[in-house]
Amino acid sequence: DMARVKLDKTGNVFTLTMDAGENRWNTALVDELMAALDEVEGCNGAAALVTTGASEKFYSNGLDLDWRNAPADHPEAGDPNSFYFMEFMARMITLPVPTIAAVNGHAFGAGFMFALCHDYRIMREDRGYMCANEVQLGMIIPAAELSLFRHKLPANIFYESVQLARRWGGPHARDAGVVNEIATMDELLTKAQAKGEELAPLAINRKQFGIQKENIFGENSILNDTNGAAFHLRTKARYPK
């Protein structure tokens, strides 16, 4: 029984709704999200996953800092020693089905990171920002998270996002390539689910869909290889997948 996450399915599309207020990241939330991904991956054939927040205002507002600073005061948020948050993000970015983020409100820090782990993003046009605000909080963005942002964002947008803590509202986020589309609040989920239905057949080739994500984001990522395209074209046997 999941208190923080709801998972529904219509047609080929799973809709995961985070329903924990600001949807701040702690062990309890990650545990429930992992269980939801187990269910999504447990099916066969065409499938897609849409994620959204239940709140009018928040998609996900970042790490649960109250819990991180005083875990004993927040036992319901889970054990800080089993906070396998980075591992969850790795699973999300390589999930072998198409994923669509329906960003209904603020996506800050780890919430922005989570949205970027999806294949496609649709953002509410009138309210909410996507922002990596760690430097404003006197924190450093972990190297793994920088790598994720760098893989997913154009170079200049990456720099403005991580170093200058720029807040991206809907129209600017779309123009910058941070999100693919924007929508009114009323249309947001419907649009995301329609996109999910459109992309769901890609999951029929589940293994291949996942392997290609691994080639992009995994060990020895082809995107980060120092050798150029001509070299790879000459030595294609080095990358057998």
N, C-alpha and C positions, 0 to 999 in steps of 0.2 A: 504494500500500500504506500503510495507516494504522496507526500503532503506538499512538496514544493514544485512538482512537475506533473503535468497532465499529458497523456499521449492518446490521441484519437487517430482514427484512420477513415478516410473517405476515398473510395476508388483506390488508386495506387499511392495516394499521398498520406503520409503520417504527418500530423500536426502536433508539435511538442510546445506546450505553453508553460513557461516558467511563471509560477504564481507564488512568489515569496517576497512580495513588496518590491523592494529595489533590486531583487535578484542578485544579491551580493555573494561573492564566491567564498564558500567554505566547504569543509569535507562533506557535510550533509547534502548540499546541493550537487556536488560532483558525484557522490554515490548514486543519487537518483538519476542524474543525467546518464551515467554509465549504464544503469539498468535499462533506461529508455533506448539507448543505442543497441544494447543486446537484443531488445525486442525488434528493432528495425532491421538489424542484420540477420535476425533469425528467420525472416521471411525469404521467399524465393521470387524470382521474376521481376517484373517492372515495379519500381518503387522510388519514392523520393521522400525527403524529410524537410519540412518547413518548421522553423523555430520562431517563437515570438514571446513577448511578455504580456501578462494579463493586465498589468497596470496601464493607466492612461498616460503615465509619464515616463516610465522606465522600461527599457529593454534589459539592460543590466548595468548597474552603477559601479562595477569594479569589485575589488577584493573587500571582504568583510573585515575592515580594519579594527572594529571594536573587538571582534573575536580573535584576530591575530595578536592584538595587544594584550588581551586578557582572556585567554581561552577558558580558564576555569570559571569565569563568570557567564559563559555562554555554552553550557554543555550540550544544548540542543543542536548546536552548529557542528558538532562532531569533533573527532580527535585530530588535533593539528599535525600529529606525527604521521597520519595516513592521508595527508592532503596531496593526492597525486594529480594535481591540477595540470601540470605540464604534460603528463602522460595522457590526460583526457583530451587536451588540445591537439596533441599529436594524432590521437585516434580520430578526432573530428575532422582534421584537415585531410586525412587519408581515407575517410569513410567511403566504402565502395558503392555508395548510392549517391545520386545528386542531392545536394543540400542547398536550401534557400533560407536566408535570414530575412524575416519580416520585421524590420527594426522600427518598433512602435514608439520609441522614446529615447531617452539618453542611453548611450552605449559608451561608458568611460572605462579606461584602463583595460582590465581583463574582459570587460563586456565588449569593448571595441575589438579586442583580440579574438574573442569568440565569434563575433560577426565576420571577421576576416577569414576565419577557418572554413566558412561556407563557400560553396562554388559560386553563389549568386546572392546579391543583396538588393532588397527593395526597402527604401526608407520613407518614413512618413515625411511629407514635404513641408509641413507648417510648424512643427515643434520637435525639439530634441536635437542633441548634438552627438557626434562621434568624436572622441577625444582621447589621446594618450597623454594624460596630465601628470605623469609621475614626476617630471622635473619640477613642476609647480608645487608638488607635495614634498620636495626635498628627497626624492627617491631616484634610483637609477633603474632604467628599464633593463630587465635581465637579458643577457645575450641571446638566449633562445627566442625571446619575444621580439627582439630587434630583427632577428633572422626572418621570423614570420612576417613582420611588417614589410621588410625589404622585398620578400618574395611576392607580396600581394599588392604593393603600391608602386606607382611610378616614382622614380628617384627623387624628384623635387618635392613631390607630395609626401613621400616618406620622411624627408628631412624636416619639412614644416610640421609634420605630425609629431615626430618623436622628439625633436630637439627644441622646437618652438611652441609645442603644446597647442597647436592650432585646433580650434573647435570647428568641426565641419557640420554645418546645417544642411538640410536636405538638398536644395538646389546646388549649392557649392560642392557638396559631396559627390553629387552625380556628375557635375562638370569636371571634377578632378579625377574621376575614375575610382573614387573610394566606394561608391555604390553604383549598381547598374541602372537602377530606375528609382523614381520617387512616385509616391501616390498619396492621395488623401487618406486620412485615418479610416474612413468608411470603406475605401477600396483596397486598403493595404493587404489584408489577409486573403481576400478573394484573388487578388492579383498574384500573390505569392503561391497560393494553392494551384492556380491555373498554370503558373510557370512550373510548378512541381509535376503536374500531370503531363505537361509537354516534355519535360526532361526525364520522366520516370522510365521510359523504355531503355535509356542508357544503362540502367541497372540490370537489364536482362543479361548483359555481359559483365556480371558482377566482378568476376576475378580480374578481367582486363581493365575494367574501370578503376579498380583499386590499385593494380600494378602500375598503371600510368601515373596515378597520383604519387605513388612511391618514387617513380622515376623523376618526377618534378620536385617533390618535397623531401625525399628520403635520403639515405646514405649515398654519398657520391652523386649528389643531385647533378643532373646533366646541365642545369641552369648555372651552377656555380663552377663547373669544370673550367680550368684555365686554358685547356686546349680549344681551338676554334672549330667552327663547323666543318671546314674543309678536312681537318684532321679526322673528325668523327666519321665523315663520309668515306674516307679512305680506310678506316679501321673499324668498321661497324661491328665486327665480331667481338670487340671488347665489351660491348653492351648488349648481351644476348637477348634481353627481354624485349 
